[in-house]
Amino acid sequence: AAGEPSAPSAPDASHGPPTRRARVRLQGAPERFEAFRGEELPDEVRGVVLAADDGAPAAGVKVQLYLVPEDGGVPAVVGAAVRTGPDGRFRARVRLPATLALGPYRLVAASAGGPVWSAARSDAASADP
């Protein structure tokens, strides 16, 4: 439906195919946590975007955080998109939407594709070291 968020899955076609494959990892995020709608998570979300082949940092990559319902529903965008620093690391504060449906979710970081880096998600098989 129009206006519903979805996690990025492909690079921007206007740039042509990306030259490097990216891998996104969340760092220090608990496997399970309890949070309430409309509240900010108590801890900053941190992660890193690296090259899948050699682990080189992916600097300047846009990353968006999502809550993905475990029942397969529509992902919810949480927080503002951030960019990775020179070391490929990113940090974000997350406030849960007040209208978020009740239920279990997974926190997922998704990097946008572009001319250099492919799009990637922290919940993809390639996210493991």
Residue, then its C-alpha position, 0 to 999 in steps of 0.5 A: a500500500a502507498g506510504e507503507p515502509s519497506a526495507p531497502s532491498a536493491p541499489d538505486a538503479s540510476h547508479g548502475p550495479p554497485t561495485r562492492r557487496a556490503r554486510v551490516r551487523l548490529q553490535g551490542a543489541p540484545e536478542r530480546f528486550e521489552a520496550f513500550r510504544g512511544e518511548e525511546l529505547p534505553d540504549e543507543v543502537r550501534g552497528v557497522v557496515l563492512a565489505a563482505d569480501d575483506g571486511a573493509p569499512a563502508a564509509g558514508v553509507k545510509v542506514q535505516l533501522y526497522l522493527v520487523p514483525e516476527d509474524g511477517g507483517v509490514p516493517a516499521v521505520v524507527g528513528a532517522a536514517v544515519r550515515t556510517g563514519p570513516d570506520g563503517r560504524f553507525r549509532a542511532r537513537v530509536r523511539l518506538p512509534a506510538t502507533l506500533a502494533l503490539g507483538p514481538y519484533r526483530l530490530v533490523a538495520a538496512s543499508a541503502g545501495g548506491p554506486v559503490w556498496s550493495a544494499a544489505r540487511s543485518d538479518a541476512a545470512s551474509a550478516d554473520p562474520 
